[in-house]
Amino acid sequence: MEMPPVNTCTAEDCAYNLGQTCHALAITIGDARHAHCDTYLGASVKGGDRSAVGHVGACKMSGCVHNVDLECRAPGITVGFQGSSADCLTYQSA
C-alpha cells in the first residue's frame, strides 16, 4: 500500500506548508471525532522536507469511507480550514 499524497493544503500558516504544498513526510488525520490534521503546527518557521510532498501516514477517522484499518485509501487528500481547524477536506462519513 502506498500512502496517499496531500494534493493541496491551504493552511498556509502551518510550519510544514510552503506554497500550499505540505512538506511533512507523513501526517496524521483525526482524533476519532474530528478529521483535523494532527500534524498541523501554526508557526512562522518553516520545516519539513522541501523536496518532498506530504502523505497521509495514519488516519484515526474509522468512520470515513476512505479509511480501511485506520489507513487512508483515498487517492489523495486536500487539507484546509473549516472554521479555525485545519481539516482533511476529503473526509466523507461512511
Phi, psi and omega in degrees: 000136175260143178287136179290142179282156169274100184294320180212142172224118181265008176278073189294341178275002177287142181298336182265359184260128174220115181066038182060026176239132178279131180244013170286138182298322178211138177245162174244136179249134167085166175227024182080344178245331187219135185274050179275161177277107180294340183274345180307132177221104178290111182200154179278336178284143180254141182221194183087186180257106185295345177270357184243154172256136181297153177227161177275111180275328180205150176224123181267008183266077184298342180271012180268142180297338181270355186266125174231114180056041178066023174239139180281131179246012175293152178294339178179163181231165173239135176245136178196174183279135165238106189070234181257012184247134173280113189241160169282110182280353178274346180307132175224123179298137181284000000 
